[in-house]
Amino acid sequence: MMYTYGQQVWGSVDINRRVTITASNNTFTFNVDDPSYTITIPDGTYMTTRQRHESELVQAISKAGSAQNIPVRFILGGMHYDEKYNVLILEHTDTNNEHVIDQFAGNAIDTLFGQVKFNLPPRN
């Protein structure tokens, strides 16, 4: 069955702010079905704007990851608990099957991802 969305893993860190990336917080590592990938984010200051649902940070992560043919998309997600905030989502490009996306690490983990908030199978 073909679903609208692939396997998704949602982070927990609010990125709806100005984020500065330097050599001390520029690597993001994770596994997709066992192979490990490391993305190095270029140094700079990145803005995410919840009202416009835009993120320079997510764009930079996507661009850095695109050269590696990683089978996930990096997208901006919105959370609504006591306050509204934005998080990084990794979504597998295969919308038919479940996949394992895990082992999050790197010196950027606390800046842009945090812990897994949701791990959702493919769905409509």
Helices and strands as residue ranges (DSSP letters): E 8-10, E 18-21, E 27-32, E 36-40, E 44-49, E 54-55, H 56-66, E 72-80, E 84-92, E 101-105, H 109-112, E 118-120
